Amino acid sequence: MQTYKELKARYLKDPEVKRAYDALEAEYQVISKTIELRLKRKMSQKELAERIGTKQSAVSRFENNLSNPTVSFLSKIASTFNKKLVIDFK
């Protein structure tokens, strides 16, 4: 049985899969960081939602990559964690 790391490495050798994976990297980074910060502060999705003025279901959809968040939504999340949202083109 292969580990996740081995399976990922094998699939990423395919240029088409690698392009698709790289295209989603920014989305997964912001989602991952949000979940990390929320859990670190022992905050529920409902608590985060209340702090940014939305519903728990909106936070859930965001964390499960089922929505396309606005910059305003992301800025509110960053502010809640005393962070600054930085968007950059490289």
C-alpha distance (Angstrom), angle and dihedral (degrees) to the residues before:
residue distance angle dihedral
M1 . . .
Q2 3.80 . .
T3 3.77 123.9 .
Y4 3.79 120.5 -123.7
K5 3.80 89.6 -107.5
E6 3.81 92.5 53.6
L7 3.79 93.1 45.8
K8 3.81 91.8 48.1
A9 3.82 91.6 49.9
R10 3.80 90.6 50.0
Y11 3.81 94.4 50.5
L12 3.80 94.0 43.8
K13 3.79 89.3 62.0
D14 3.81 86.5 74.2
P15 3.85 105.5 87.5
E16 3.81 93.2 -145.5
V17 3.80 92.8 51.7
K18 3.81 90.4 45.2
R19 3.84 91.7 53.1
A20 3.81 91.6 50.0
Y21 3.81 91.5 46.1
D22 3.81 92.4 49.3
A23 3.81 91.3 47.8
L24 3.81 90.0 59.4
E25 3.80 96.5 43.7
A26 3.83 96.8 96.9
E27 3.80 92.3 49.9
Y28 3.77 93.0 50.5
Q29 3.80 92.4 45.9
V30 3.80 93.9 55.6
I31 3.81 92.3 43.7
S32 3.80 92.2 47.1
K33 3.81 92.7 48.1
T34 3.81 91.8 48.9
I35 3.80 92.4 51.5
E36 3.81 90.7 45.3
L37 3.82 93.0 51.9
R38 3.80 93.0 43.6
L39 3.79 93.8 50.8
K40 3.80 92.7 42.8
R41 3.82 87.8 59.0
K42 3.82 91.2 43.7
M43 3.80 89.0 -120.7
S44 3.80 122.7 155.1
Q45 3.78 123.5 -137.4
K46 3.79 87.4 -109.8
E47 3.82 92.0 55.0
L48 3.80 91.6 48.6
A49 3.80 90.3 48.0
E50 3.80 91.7 52.1
R51 3.80 91.2 50.2
I52 3.80 93.4 52.3
G53 3.79 95.5 39.6
T54 3.77 101.2 -110.4
K55 3.80 139.9 98.7
Q56 3.79 127.8 -82.5
S57 3.80 89.2 -117.4
A58 3.83 90.2 61.2
V59 3.81 90.7 53.7
S60 3.80 90.1 46.9
R61 3.81 92.4 50.9
F62 3.81 89.8 49.0
E63 3.83 93.7 48.4
N64 3.80 90.6 48.3
N65 3.83 92.3 48.6
L66 3.79 91.8 -116.6
S67 3.79 95.9 125.7
N68 3.77 139.8 49.7
P69 3.82 104.2 -125.8
T70 3.78 122.0 -149.3
V71 3.78 122.5 -123.9
S72 3.81 86.6 -111.8
F73 3.83 90.8 56.5
L74 3.81 91.1 49.7
S75 3.82 91.5 46.2
K76 3.80 90.7 53.7
I77 3.80 90.4 51.2
A78 3.81 91.3 48.9
S79 3.80 91.1 48.6
T80 3.81 91.4 50.7
F81 3.80 88.8 59.1
N82 3.82 93.5 42.5
K83 3.79 89.3 -111.0
K84 3.78 132.5 130.1
L85 3.79 119.7 -123.7
V86 3.79 109.4 -129.9
I87 3.79 120.7 -169.9
D88 3.77 116.2 -173.4
F89 3.79 138.3 171.4
K90 3.78 113.7 -141.4
